[in-house]
């Protein structure tokens, strides 16, 4: 649950380059009290995640060096219980099974993310931290 009075949240976005999905995510979240924290490698992402300040993370499957799934595996092995969304080019059965085993909140395909990613991030934050933000059309 959120403890600060401002209901601001910290979102970690881990990706290799500024992909179109990340720009749209930033634009979609701009109306919410979200502070974005960017990382571009698995090492940077782990350093930020272990700080304990993040409320959720969006991880690019194509993240260098190890990739998104291996990064998520490392985060879980460190005992970090952070709601994570995985963005990928193609979500095949193997990837979905591995993501499920890593307790990923959702897997979103990059091409469909323009409409799906921001609402899924907000849902993860609302459910995990019980924030009373209004959803689309003013609904909680």
HUPE-V647919 format. One line per field, one symbol per residue. psi: psi as a letter, one per 40 degrees, with the letter a starting at -180 (. if undefined). A space follows every 10 residues. Layout:
# HUPE-V647919
psi->???
This chain:
# HUPE-V647919
psi->iheieefiih hhhhidigid dddddddded eighhhhiie idddddddde deeidiihhh dehiddiddd dddddddeeh ghhihhhidh gidddddddd defhdihhhd deddeddddd ddddddddef hfiiaifei.
